[in-house]
Amino acid sequence: MTITIRGSMLALAAVGALVGVPMLSGLALADNKHVSEAVEHAKEAAAHGKQGHADALVKHAEGALKHAEAAGVKNPHLDEGIKHLKEAIEHGKAGHADVATQHAEGAVTHLSEVK
């Protein structure tokens, strides 16, 4: 009788692990999805900035900022990326595409380091 109970508990724990681990991984991937989107938008912002398109840079930097803030990850690189995005937006709105581009590139560098 004791062996059957132990076997059942072991089987239940194994099934729980098989179901629980992918669910937890999925939650982590959901956070990383926002970071990935933030990186892509920041890259687009930098590319437009290099072409001198400050308005398009601002649009993509704002998109990147929304995703970065929604990531919900505690990471110093994320914090630094957010700072760069805010600077990119500020300079882009002022028409300083060159400085905004540098900040967008800084955001890409930091956001790419978020794990």
Jmol script that loads the backbone (N, CA, C; Angstrom):
load data "model"
ATOM      1  N   MET A   1       0.824  -1.192   0.000  1.00  0.00           N
ATOM      2  CA  MET A   1       0.000   0.000   0.000  1.00  0.00           C
ATOM      3  C   MET A   1       0.869   1.257   0.000  1.00  0.00           C
ATOM      4  N   THR A   2       1.928   1.266   0.802  1.00  0.00           N
ATOM      5  CA  THR A   2       2.806   2.415   0.884  1.00  0.00           C
ATOM      6  C   THR A   2       3.502   2.647  -0.448  1.00  0.00           C
ATOM      7  N   ILE A   3       3.867   1.577  -1.121  1.00  0.00           N
ATOM      8  CA  ILE A   3       4.544   1.696  -2.408  1.00  0.00           C
ATOM      9  C   ILE A   3       3.611   2.323  -3.438  1.00  0.00           C
ATOM     10  N   THR A   4       2.355   1.957  -3.427  1.00  0.00           N
ATOM     11  CA  THR A   4       1.387   2.503  -4.369  1.00  0.00           C
ATOM     12  C   THR A   4       1.193   3.995  -4.143  1.00  0.00           C
ATOM     13  N   ILE A   5       1.118   4.401  -2.884  1.00  0.00           N
ATOM     14  CA  ILE A   5       0.946   5.821  -2.581  1.00  0.00           C
ATOM     15  C   ILE A   5       2.174   6.604  -3.016  1.00  0.00           C
ATOM     16  N   ARG A   6       3.360   6.071  -2.740  1.00  0.00           N
ATOM     17  CA  ARG A   6       4.596   6.751  -3.156  1.00  0.00           C
ATOM     18  C   ARG A   6       4.671   6.844  -4.671  1.00  0.00           C
ATOM     19  N   GLY A   7       4.304   5.782  -5.341  1.00  0.00           N
ATOM     20  CA  GLY A   7       4.321   5.776  -6.806  1.00  0.00           C
ATOM     21  C   GLY A   7       3.352   6.790  -7.373  1.00  0.00           C
ATOM     22  N   SER A   8       2.183   6.889  -6.765  1.00  0.00           N
ATOM     23  CA  SER A   8       1.178   7.855  -7.221  1.00  0.00           C
ATOM     24  C   SER A   8       1.659   9.279  -6.996  1.00  0.00           C
ATOM     25  N   MET A   9       2.276   9.516  -5.837  1.00  0.00           N
ATOM     26  CA  MET A   9       2.785  10.855  -5.548  1.00  0.00           C
ATOM     27  C   MET A   9       3.909  11.228  -6.509  1.00  0.00           C
ATOM     28  N   LEU A  10       4.761  10.272  -6.810  1.00  0.00           N
ATOM     29  CA  LEU A  10       5.857  10.501  -7.744  1.00  0.00           C
ATOM     30  C   LEU A  10       5.309  10.813  -9.140  1.00  0.00           C
ATOM     31  N   ALA A  11       4.304  10.054  -9.562  1.00  0.00           N
ATOM     32  CA  ALA A  11       3.700  10.278 -10.871  1.00  0.00           C
ATOM     33  C   ALA A  11       3.039  11.655 -10.916  1.00  0.00           C
ATOM     34  N   LEU A  12       2.351  12.026  -9.846  1.00  0.00           N
ATOM     35  CA  LEU A  12       1.696  13.321  -9.779  1.00  0.00           C
ATOM     36  C   LEU A  12       2.725  14.459  -9.827  1.00  0.00           C
ATOM     37  N   ALA A  13       3.828  14.301  -9.128  1.00  0.00           N
ATOM     38  CA  ALA A  13       4.888  15.317  -9.141  1.00  0.00           C
ATOM     39  C   ALA A  13       5.498  15.436 -10.535  1.00  0.00           C
ATOM     40  N   ALA A  14       5.678  14.318 -11.213  1.00  0.00           N
ATOM     41  CA  ALA A  14       6.251  14.335 -12.559  1.00  0.00           C
ATOM     42  C   ALA A  14       5.322  15.054 -13.533  1.00  0.00           C
ATOM     43  N   VAL A  15       4.038  14.759 -13.452  1.00  0.00           N
ATOM     44  CA  VAL A  15       3.077  15.428 -14.327  1.00  0.00           C
ATOM     45  C   VAL A  15       3.034  16.925 -14.016  1.00  0.00           C
ATOM     46  N   GLY A  16       3.074  17.265 -12.742  1.00  0.00           N
ATOM     47  CA  GLY A  16       3.082  18.678 -12.351  1.00  0.00           C
ATOM     48  C   GLY A  16       4.281  19.402 -12.916  1.00  0.00           C
ATOM     49  N   ALA A  17       5.425  18.758 -12.880  1.00  0.00           N
ATOM     50  CA  ALA A  17       6.641  19.375 -13.427  1.00  0.00           C
ATOM     51  C   ALA A  17       6.545  19.536 -14.939  1.00  0.00           C
ATOM     52  N   LEU A  18       6.001  18.536 -15.604  1.00  0.00           N
ATOM     53  CA  LEU A  18       5.878  18.605 -17.061  1.00  0.00           C
ATOM     54  C   LEU A  18       4.910  19.696 -17.506  1.00  0.00           C
ATOM     55  N   VAL A  19       3.913  19.955 -16.711  1.00  0.00           N
ATOM     56  CA  VAL A  19       2.941  20.984 -17.045  1.00  0.00           C
ATOM     57  C   VAL A  19       3.407  22.350 -16.541  1.00  0.00           C
ATOM     58  N   GLY A  20       3.949  22.404 -15.334  1.00  0.00           N
ATOM     59  CA  GLY A  20       4.307  23.667 -14.699  1.00  0.00           C
ATOM     60  C   GLY A  20       5.491  24.370 -15.314  1.00  0.00           C
ATOM     61  N   VAL A  21       6.539  23.653 -15.645  1.00  0.00           N
ATOM     62  CA  VAL A  21       7.754  24.272 -16.176  1.00  0.00           C
ATOM     63  C   VAL A  21       7.488  24.984 -17.501  1.00  0.00           C
ATOM     64  N   PRO A  22       6.810  24.366 -18.462  1.00  0.00           N
ATOM     65  CA  PRO A  22       6.536  25.114 -19.688  1.00  0.00           C
ATOM     66  C   PRO A  22       5.662  26.350 -19.462  1.00  0.00           C
ATOM     67  N   MET A  23       4.747  26.269 -18.501  1.00  0.00           N
ATOM     68  CA  MET A  23       3.910  27.437 -18.222  1.00  0.00           C
ATOM     69  C   MET A  23       4.754  28.574 -17.676  1.00  0.00           C
ATOM     70  N   LEU A  24       5.673  28.268 -16.766  1.00  0.00           N
ATOM     71  CA  LEU A  24       6.546  29.297 -16.217  1.00  0.00           C
ATOM     72  C   LEU A  24       7.471  29.847 -17.296  1.00  0.00           C
ATOM     73  N   SER A  25       7.952  28.979 -18.167  1.00  0.00           N
ATOM     74  CA  SER A  25       8.797  29.430 -19.272  1.00  0.00           C
ATOM     75  C   SER A  25       8.019  30.340 -20.194  1.00  0.00           C
ATOM     76  N   GLY A  26       6.751  30.026 -20.396  1.00  0.00           N
ATOM     77  CA  GLY A  26       5.897  30.858 -21.235  1.00  0.00           C
ATOM     78  C   GLY A  26       5.748  32.247 -20.658  1.00  0.00           C
ATOM     79  N   LEU A  27       5.666  32.355 -19.340  1.00  0.00           N
ATOM     80  CA  LEU A  27       5.569  33.668 -18.715  1.00  0.00           C
ATOM     81  C   LEU A  27       6.850  34.463 -18.945  1.00  0.00           C
ATOM     82  N   ALA A  28       7.985  33.784 -18.838  1.00  0.00           N
ATOM     83  CA  ALA A  28       9.257  34.459 -19.083  1.00  0.00           C
ATOM     84  C   ALA A  28       9.351  34.911 -20.537  1.00  0.00           C
ATOM     85  N   LEU A  29       8.872  34.072 -21.450  1.00  0.00           N
ATOM     86  CA  LEU A  29       8.913  34.433 -22.861  1.00  0.00           C
ATOM     87  C   LEU A  29       7.988  35.608 -23.155  1.00  0.00           C
ATOM     88  N   ALA A  30       6.880  35.706 -22.428  1.00  0.00           N
ATOM     89  CA  ALA A  30       5.975  36.832 -22.635  1.00  0.00           C
ATOM     90  C   ALA A  30       6.690  38.139 -22.293  1.00  0.00           C
ATOM     91  N   ASP A  31       7.461  38.138 -21.204  1.00  0.00           N
ATOM     92  CA  ASP A  31       8.228  39.320 -20.847  1.00  0.00           C
ATOM     93  C   ASP A  31       9.285  39.599 -21.912  1.00  0.00           C
ATOM     94  N   ASN A  32       9.976  38.559 -22.351  1.00  0.00           N
ATOM     95  CA  ASN A  32      11.013  38.736 -23.353  1.00  0.00           C
ATOM     96  C   ASN A  32      10.436  39.196 -24.687  1.00  0.00           C
ATOM     97  N   LYS A  33       9.177  38.877 -24.944  1.00  0.00           N
ATOM     98  CA  LYS A  33       8.525  39.324 -26.174  1.00  0.00           C
ATOM     99  C   LYS A  33       8.485  40.861 -26.198  1.00  0.00           C
ATOM    100  N   HIS A  34       8.175  41.466 -25.072  1.00  0.00           N
ATOM    101  CA  HIS A  34       8.176  42.933 -25.005  1.00  0.00           C
ATOM    102  C   HIS A  34       9.581  43.479 -25.218  1.00  0.00           C
ATOM    103  N   VAL A  35      10.568  42.829 -24.634  1.00  0.00           N
ATOM    104  CA  VAL A  35      11.952  43.290 -24.806  1.00  0.00           C
ATOM    105  C   VAL A  35      12.356  43.159 -26.273  1.00  0.00           C
ATOM    106  N   SER A  36      11.993  42.038 -26.893  1.00  0.00           N
ATOM    107  CA  SER A  36      12.318  41.837 -28.314  1.00  0.00           C
ATOM    108  C   SER A  36      11.663  42.906 -29.182  1.00  0.00           C
ATOM    109  N   GLU A  37      10.417  43.210 -28.889  1.00  0.00           N
ATOM    110  CA  GLU A  37       9.717  44.255 -29.638  1.00  0.00           C
ATOM    111  C   GLU A  37      10.376  45.616 -29.418  1.00  0.00           C
ATOM    112  N   ALA A  38      10.792  45.868 -28.190  1.00  0.00           N
ATOM    113  CA  ALA A  38      11.465  47.129 -27.883  1.00  0.00           C
ATOM    114  C   ALA A  38      12.759  47.251 -28.680  1.00  0.00           C
ATOM    115  N   VAL A  39      13.519  46.171 -28.764  1.00  0.00           N
ATOM    116  CA  VAL A  39      14.778  46.177 -29.532  1.00  0.00           C
ATOM    117  C   VAL A  39      14.492  46.459 -31.002  1.00  0.00           C
ATOM    118  N   GLU A  40      13.487  45.797 -31.551  1.00  0.00           N
ATOM    119  CA  GLU A  40      13.172  45.988 -32.970  1.00  0.00           C
ATOM    120  C   GLU A  40      12.756  47.436 -33.260  1.00  0.00           C
ATOM    121  N   HIS A  41      11.911  47.991 -32.414  1.00  0.00           N
ATOM    122  CA  HIS A  41      11.498  49.387 -32.609  1.00  0.00           C
ATOM    123  C   HIS A  41      12.681  50.340 -32.438  1.00  0.00           C
ATOM    124  N   ALA A  42      13.542  50.068 -31.474  1.00  0.00           N
ATOM    125  CA  ALA A  42      14.716  50.920 -31.266  1.00  0.00           C
ATOM    126  C   ALA A  42      15.655  50.859 -32.479  1.00  0.00           C
ATOM    127  N   LYS A  43      15.796  49.674 -33.069  1.00  0.00           N
ATOM    128  CA  LYS A  43      16.613  49.544 -34.292  1.00  0.00           C
ATOM    129  C   LYS A  43      16.009  50.362 -35.430  1.00  0.00           C
ATOM    130  N   GLU A  44      14.685  50.294 -35.555  1.00  0.00           N
ATOM    131  CA  GLU A  44      13.997  51.077 -36.585  1.00  0.00           C
ATOM    132  C   GLU A  44      14.191  52.572 -36.338  1.00  0.00           C
ATOM    133  N   ALA A  45      14.106  52.953 -35.066  1.00  0.00           N
ATOM    134  CA  ALA A  45      14.307  54.366 -34.720  1.00  0.00           C
ATOM    135  C   ALA A  45      15.697  54.820 -35.142  1.00  0.00           C
ATOM    136  N   ALA A  46      16.701  54.014 -34.828  1.00  0.00           N
ATOM    137  CA  ALA A  46      18.080  54.365 -35.188  1.00  0.00           C
ATOM    138  C   ALA A  46      18.260  54.443 -36.707  1.00  0.00           C
ATOM    139  N   ALA A  47      17.655  53.509 -37.407  1.00  0.00           N
ATOM    140  CA  ALA A  47      17.772  53.497 -38.872  1.00  0.00           C
ATOM    141  C   ALA A  47      17.149  54.756 -39.472  1.00  0.00           C
ATOM    142  N   HIS A  48      15.987  55.145 -38.990  1.00  0.00           N
ATOM    143  CA  HIS A  48      15.350  56.366 -39.494  1.00  0.00           C
ATOM    144  C   HIS A  48      16.154  57.601 -39.109  1.00  0.00           C
ATOM    145  N   GLY A  49      16.718  57.575 -37.917  1.00  0.00           N
ATOM    146  CA  GLY A  49      17.537  58.706 -37.488  1.00  0.00           C
ATOM    147  C   GLY A  49      18.755  58.897 -38.368  1.00  0.00           C
ATOM    148  N   LYS A  50      19.369  57.795 -38.789  1.00  0.00           N
ATOM    149  CA  LYS A  50      20.537  57.882 -39.672  1.00  0.00           C
ATOM    150  C   LYS A  50      20.173  58.502 -41.012  1.00  0.00           C
ATOM    151  N   GLN A  51      18.904  58.362 -41.390  1.00  0.00           N
ATOM    152  CA  GLN A  51      18.425  58.958 -42.640  1.00  0.00           C
ATOM    153  C   GLN A  51      17.956  60.399 -42.435  1.00  0.00           C
ATOM    154  N   GLY A  52      18.033  60.869 -41.187  1.00  0.00           N
ATOM    155  CA  GLY A  52      17.632  62.232 -40.884  1.00  0.00           C
ATOM    156  C   GLY A  52      16.143  62.403 -40.640  1.00  0.00           C
ATOM    157  N   HIS A  53      15.419  61.309 -40.489  1.00  0.00           N
ATOM    158  CA  HIS A  53      13.968  61.364 -40.290  1.00  0.00           C
ATOM    159  C   HIS A  53      13.636  61.360 -38.802  1.00  0.00           C
ATOM    160  N   ALA A  54      13.717  62.536 -38.206  1.00  0.00           N
ATOM    161  CA  ALA A  54      13.494  62.651 -36.762  1.00  0.00           C
ATOM    162  C   ALA A  54      12.078  62.256 -36.367  1.00  0.00           C
ATOM    163  N   ASP A  55      11.093  62.575 -37.208  1.00  0.00           N
ATOM    164  CA  ASP A  55       9.710  62.253 -36.872  1.00  0.00           C
ATOM    165  C   ASP A  55       9.472  60.742 -36.826  1.00  0.00           C
ATOM    166  N   ALA A  56      10.031  60.014 -37.772  1.00  0.00           N
ATOM    167  CA  ALA A  56       9.896  58.550 -37.781  1.00  0.00           C
ATOM    168  C   ALA A  56      10.691  57.939 -36.626  1.00  0.00           C
ATOM    169  N   LEU A  57      11.827  58.538 -36.314  1.00  0.00           N
ATOM    170  CA  LEU A  57      12.613  58.075 -35.163  1.00  0.00           C
ATOM    171  C   LEU A  57      11.772  58.173 -33.893  1.00  0.00           C
ATOM    172  N   VAL A  58      11.104  59.302 -33.706  1.00  0.00           N
ATOM    173  CA  VAL A  58      10.282  59.500 -32.511  1.00  0.00           C
ATOM    174  C   VAL A  58       9.177  58.440 -32.443  1.00  0.00           C
ATOM    175  N   LYS A  59       8.529  58.193 -33.560  1.00  0.00           N
ATOM    176  CA  LYS A  59       7.440  57.207 -33.602  1.00  0.00           C
ATOM    177  C   LYS A  59       7.929  55.834 -33.134  1.00  0.00           C
ATOM    178  N   HIS A  60       9.051  55.380 -33.663  1.00  0.00           N
ATOM    179  CA  HIS A  60       9.576  54.062 -33.294  1.00  0.00           C
ATOM    180  C   HIS A  60      10.150  54.052 -31.878  1.00  0.00           C
ATOM    181  N   ALA A  61      10.771  55.147 -31.479  1.00  0.00           N
ATOM    182  CA  ALA A  61      11.305  55.219 -30.113  1.00  0.00           C
ATOM    183  C   ALA A  61      10.166  55.173 -29.095  1.00  0.00           C
ATOM    184  N   GLU A  62       9.051  55.805 -29.413  1.00  0.00           N
ATOM    185  CA  GLU A  62       7.891  55.749 -28.518  1.00  0.00           C
ATOM    186  C   GLU A  62       7.327  54.330 -28.443  1.00  0.00           C
ATOM    187  N   GLY A  63       7.303  53.639 -29.571  1.00  0.00           N
ATOM    188  CA  GLY A  63       6.864  52.237 -29.575  1.00  0.00           C
ATOM    189  C   GLY A  63       7.793  51.372 -28.755  1.00  0.00           C
ATOM    190  N   ALA A  64       9.090  51.605 -28.912  1.00  0.00           N
ATOM    191  CA  ALA A  64      10.084  50.843 -28.141  1.00  0.00           C
ATOM    192  C   ALA A  64       9.919  51.111 -26.650  1.00  0.00           C
ATOM    193  N   LEU A  65       9.675  52.358 -26.308  1.00  0.00           N
ATOM    194  CA  LEU A  65       9.515  52.727 -24.901  1.00  0.00           C
ATOM    195  C   LEU A  65       8.300  52.026 -24.287  1.00  0.00           C
ATOM    196  N   LYS A  66       7.193  51.990 -25.011  1.00  0.00           N
ATOM    197  CA  LYS A  66       5.990  51.307 -24.508  1.00  0.00           C
ATOM    198  C   LYS A  66       6.286  49.837 -24.220  1.00  0.00           C
ATOM    199  N   HIS A  67       6.963  49.173 -25.140  1.00  0.00           N
ATOM    200  CA  HIS A  67       7.287  47.752 -24.941  1.00  0.00           C
ATOM    201  C   HIS A  67       8.292  47.564 -23.808  1.00  0.00           C
ATOM    202  N   ALA A  68       9.281  48.433 -23.747  1.00  0.00           N
ATOM    203  CA  ALA A  68      10.298  48.308 -22.694  1.00  0.00           C
ATOM    204  C   ALA A  68       9.668  48.473 -21.314  1.00  0.00           C
ATOM    205  N   GLU A  69       8.766  49.436 -21.191  1.00  0.00           N
ATOM    206  CA  GLU A  69       8.107  49.661 -19.905  1.00  0.00           C
ATOM    207  C   GLU A  69       7.139  48.537 -19.561  1.00  0.00           C
ATOM    208  N   ALA A  70       6.591  47.876 -20.570  1.00  0.00           N
ATOM    209  CA  ALA A  70       5.654  46.773 -20.334  1.00  0.00           C
ATOM    210  C   ALA A  70       6.356  45.452 -20.040  1.00  0.00           C
ATOM    211  N   ALA A  71       7.670  45.406 -20.231  1.00  0.00           N
ATOM    212  CA  ALA A  71       8.403  44.145 -20.060  1.00  0.00           C
ATOM    213  C   ALA A  71       8.317  43.612 -18.634  1.00  0.00           C
ATOM    214  N   GLY A  72       8.276  44.494 -17.664  1.00  0.00           N
ATOM    215  CA  GLY A  72       8.133  44.053 -16.274  1.00  0.00           C
ATOM    216  C   GLY A  72       9.320  43.283 -15.740  1.00  0.00           C
ATOM    217  N   VAL A  73      10.499  43.558 -16.266  1.00  0.00           N
ATOM    218  CA  VAL A  73      11.712  42.862 -15.843  1.00  0.00           C
ATOM    219  C   VAL A  73      12.572  43.831 -15.040  1.00  0.00           C
ATOM    220  N   LYS A  74      13.135  43.362 -13.949  1.00  0.00           N
ATOM    221  CA  LYS A  74      14.075  44.178 -13.176  1.00  0.00           C
ATOM    222  C   LYS A  74      15.466  43.911 -13.736  1.00  0.00           C
ATOM    223  N   ASN A  75      15.988  44.894 -14.450  1.00  0.00           N
ATOM    224  CA  ASN A  75      17.292  44.718 -15.086  1.00  0.00           C
ATOM    225  C   ASN A  75      17.902  46.100 -15.316  1.00  0.00           C
ATOM    226  N   PRO A  76      19.161  46.307 -14.917  1.00  0.00           N
ATOM    227  CA  PRO A  76      19.780  47.623 -15.116  1.00  0.00           C
ATOM    228  C   PRO A  76      19.911  48.000 -16.591  1.00  0.00           C
ATOM    229  N   HIS A  77      20.063  47.022 -17.469  1.00  0.00           N
ATOM    230  CA  HIS A  77      20.144  47.329 -18.898  1.00  0.00           C
ATOM    231  C   HIS A  77      18.791  47.829 -19.416  1.00  0.00           C
ATOM    232  N   LEU A  78      17.714  47.264 -18.904  1.00  0.00           N
ATOM    233  CA  LEU A  78      16.387  47.733 -19.295  1.00  0.00           C
ATOM    234  C   LEU A  78      16.196  49.178 -18.843  1.00  0.00           C
ATOM    235  N   ASP A  79      16.589  49.457 -17.619  1.00  0.00           N
ATOM    236  CA  ASP A  79      16.479  50.827 -17.092  1.00  0.00           C
ATOM    237  C   ASP A  79      17.283  51.814 -17.941  1.00  0.00           C
ATOM    238  N   GLU A  80      18.485  51.417 -18.299  1.00  0.00           N
ATOM    239  CA  GLU A  80      19.345  52.300 -19.108  1.00  0.00           C
ATOM    240  C   GLU A  80      18.778  52.451 -20.516  1.00  0.00           C
ATOM    241  N   GLY A  81      18.240  51.371 -21.065  1.00  0.00           N
ATOM    242  CA  GLY A  81      17.612  51.440 -22.385  1.00  0.00           C
ATOM    243  C   GLY A  81      16.439  52.406 -22.389  1.00  0.00           C
ATOM    244  N   ILE A  82      15.639  52.364 -21.327  1.00  0.00           N
ATOM    245  CA  ILE A  82      14.501  53.276 -21.198  1.00  0.00           C
ATOM    246  C   ILE A  82      14.979  54.729 -21.141  1.00  0.00           C
ATOM    247  N   LYS A  83      16.054  54.983 -20.407  1.00  0.00           N
ATOM    248  CA  LYS A  83      16.602  56.344 -20.343  1.00  0.00           C
ATOM    249  C   LYS A  83      17.016  56.828 -21.732  1.00  0.00           C
ATOM    250  N   HIS A  84      17.687  55.957 -22.476  1.00  0.00           N
ATOM    251  CA  HIS A  84      18.122  56.330 -23.830  1.00  0.00           C
ATOM    252  C   HIS A  84      16.928  56.581 -24.740  1.00  0.00           C
ATOM    253  N   LEU A  85      15.890  55.764 -24.612  1.00  0.00           N
ATOM    254  CA  LEU A  85      14.701  55.970 -25.445  1.00  0.00           C
ATOM    255  C   LEU A  85      14.039  57.313 -25.142  1.00  0.00           C
ATOM    256  N   LYS A  86      13.962  57.662 -23.872  1.00  0.00           N
ATOM    257  CA  LYS A  86      13.361  58.952 -23.501  1.00  0.00           C
ATOM    258  C   LYS A  86      14.181  60.106 -24.068  1.00  0.00           C
ATOM    259  N   GLU A  87      15.500  59.978 -24.024  1.00  0.00           N
ATOM    260  CA  GLU A  87      16.376  61.012 -24.599  1.00  0.00           C
ATOM    261  C   GLU A  87      16.213  61.067 -26.119  1.00  0.00           C
ATOM    262  N   ALA A  88      16.116  59.902 -26.747  1.00  0.00           N
ATOM    263  CA  ALA A  88      15.935  59.856 -28.197  1.00  0.00           C
ATOM    264  C   ALA A  88      14.642  60.563 -28.593  1.00  0.00           C
ATOM    265  N   ILE A  89      13.586  60.329 -27.833  1.00  0.00           N
ATOM    266  CA  ILE A  89      12.302  60.970 -28.113  1.00  0.00           C
ATOM    267  C   ILE A  89      12.409  62.486 -27.944  1.00  0.00           C
ATOM    268  N   GLU A  90      13.025  62.898 -26.847  1.00  0.00           N
ATOM    269  CA  GLU A  90      13.165  64.335 -26.578  1.00  0.00           C
ATOM    270  C   GLU A  90      13.951  65.034 -27.688  1.00  0.00           C
ATOM    271  N   HIS A  91      15.087  64.458 -28.068  1.00  0.00           N
ATOM    272  CA  HIS A  91      15.922  65.081 -29.101  1.00  0.00           C
ATOM    273  C   HIS A  91      15.270  64.974 -30.477  1.00  0.00           C
ATOM    274  N   GLY A  92      14.588  63.857 -30.714  1.00  0.00           N
ATOM    275  CA  GLY A  92      13.898  63.700 -31.992  1.00  0.00           C
ATOM    276  C   GLY A  92      12.799  64.728 -32.166  1.00  0.00           C
ATOM    277  N   LYS A  93      12.043  64.985 -31.108  1.00  0.00           N
ATOM    278  CA  LYS A  93      10.977  65.994 -31.172  1.00  0.00           C
ATOM    279  C   LYS A  93      11.550  67.396 -31.398  1.00  0.00           C
ATOM    280  N   ALA A  94      12.778  67.604 -30.938  1.00  0.00           N
ATOM    281  CA  ALA A  94      13.441  68.898 -31.143  1.00  0.00           C
ATOM    282  C   ALA A  94      14.088  68.984 -32.526  1.00  0.00           C
ATOM    283  N   GLY A  95      14.012  67.888 -33.292  1.00  0.00           N
ATOM    284  CA  GLY A  95      14.584  67.880 -34.634  1.00  0.00           C
ATOM    285  C   GLY A  95      16.054  67.551 -34.689  1.00  0.00           C
ATOM    286  N   HIS A  96      16.622  67.100 -33.576  1.00  0.00           N
ATOM    287  CA  HIS A  96      18.045  66.748 -33.519  1.00  0.00           C
ATOM    288  C   HIS A  96      18.223  65.263 -33.834  1.00  0.00           C
ATOM    289  N   ALA A  97      18.077  64.932 -35.103  1.00  0.00           N
ATOM    290  CA  ALA A  97      18.113  63.521 -35.511  1.00  0.00           C
ATOM    291  C   ALA A  97      19.435  62.847 -35.168  1.00  0.00           C
ATOM    292  N   ASP A  98      20.542  63.586 -35.267  1.00  0.00           N
ATOM    293  CA  ASP A  98      21.847  62.978 -35.005  1.00  0.00           C
ATOM    294  C   ASP A  98      21.999  62.556 -33.542  1.00  0.00           C
ATOM    295  N   VAL A  99      21.646  63.428 -32.621  1.00  0.00           N
ATOM    296  CA  VAL A  99      21.749  63.108 -31.194  1.00  0.00           C
ATOM    297  C   VAL A  99      20.713  62.049 -30.825  1.00  0.00           C
ATOM    298  N   ALA A 100      19.506  62.172 -31.380  1.00  0.00           N
ATOM    299  CA  ALA A 100      18.464  61.183 -31.116  1.00  0.00           C
ATOM    300  C   ALA A 100      18.891  59.801 -31.596  1.00  0.00           C
ATOM    301  N   THR A 101      19.582  59.760 -32.721  1.00  0.00           N
ATOM    302  CA  THR A 101      20.065  58.488 -33.266  1.00  0.00           C
ATOM    303  C   THR A 101      21.068  57.842 -32.314  1.00  0.00           C
ATOM    304  N   GLN A 102      21.956  58.639 -31.758  1.00  0.00           N
ATOM    305  CA  GLN A 102      22.931  58.100 -30.800  1.00  0.00           C
ATOM    306  C   GLN A 102      22.221  57.479 -29.595  1.00  0.00           C
ATOM    307  N   HIS A 103      21.171  58.135 -29.130  1.00  0.00           N
ATOM    308  CA  HIS A 103      20.431  57.591 -27.994  1.00  0.00           C
ATOM    309  C   HIS A 103      19.648  56.334 -28.388  1.00  0.00           C
ATOM    310  N   ALA A 104      19.106  56.325 -29.590  1.00  0.00           N
ATOM    311  CA  ALA A 104      18.389  55.131 -30.056  1.00  0.00           C
ATOM    312  C   ALA A 104      19.361  53.947 -30.152  1.00  0.00           C
ATOM    313  N   GLU A 105      20.563  54.203 -30.644  1.00  0.00           N
ATOM    314  CA  GLU A 105      21.575  53.144 -30.723  1.00  0.00           C
ATOM    315  C   GLU A 105      21.989  52.680 -29.329  1.00  0.00           C
ATOM    316  N   GLY A 106      22.097  53.620 -28.389  1.00  0.00           N
ATOM    317  CA  GLY A 106      22.393  53.251 -26.999  1.00  0.00           C
ATOM    318  C   GLY A 106      21.295  52.376 -26.425  1.00  0.00           C
ATOM    319  N   ALA A 107      20.051  52.695 -26.768  1.00  0.00           N
ATOM    320  CA  ALA A 107      18.918  51.885 -26.306  1.00  0.00           C
ATOM    321  C   ALA A 107      19.010  50.472 -26.873  1.00  0.00           C
ATOM    322  N   VAL A 108      19.349  50.365 -28.149  1.00  0.00           N
ATOM    323  CA  VAL A 108      19.494  49.035 -28.766  1.00  0.00           C
ATOM    324  C   VAL A 108      20.565  48.234 -28.030  1.00  0.00           C
ATOM    325  N   THR A 109      21.687  48.870 -27.769  1.00  0.00           N
ATOM    326  CA  THR A 109      22.791  48.188 -27.074  1.00  0.00           C
ATOM    327  C   THR A 109      22.344  47.664 -25.713  1.00  0.00           C
ATOM    328  N   HIS A 110      21.698  48.494 -24.932  1.00  0.00           N
ATOM    329  CA  HIS A 110      21.295  48.078 -23.584  1.00  0.00           C
ATOM    330  C   HIS A 110      20.137  47.083 -23.613  1.00  0.00           C
ATOM    331  N   LEU A 111      19.136  47.343 -24.431  1.00  0.00           N
ATOM    332  CA  LEU A 111      17.982  46.445 -24.481  1.00  0.00           C
ATOM    333  C   LEU A 111      18.383  45.058 -24.975  1.00  0.00           C
ATOM    334  N   SER A 112      19.371  45.008 -25.845  1.00  0.00           N
ATOM    335  CA  SER A 112      19.843  43.711 -26.347  1.00  0.00           C
ATOM    336  C   SER A 112      20.510  42.879 -25.263  1.00  0.00           C
ATOM    337  N   GLU A 113      20.932  43.518 -24.193  1.00  0.00           N
ATOM    338  CA  GLU A 113      21.586  42.826 -23.068  1.00  0.00           C
ATOM    339  C   GLU A 113      20.600  42.307 -22.026  1.00  0.00           C
ATOM    340  N   VAL A 114      19.325  42.686 -22.154  1.00  0.00           N
ATOM    341  CA  VAL A 114      18.319  42.240 -21.179  1.00  0.00           C
ATOM    342  C   VAL A 114      18.066  40.751 -21.386  1.00  0.00           C
ATOM    343  N   LYS A 115      18.171  39.989 -20.316  1.00  0.00           N
ATOM    344  CA  LYS A 115      17.971  38.530 -20.385  1.00  0.00           C
ATOM    345  C   LYS A 115      16.687  38.151 -19.715  1.00  0.00           C
TER     346      LYS A 115
END
end "model"
wireframe off; spacefill off
backbone 0.3
color backbone group
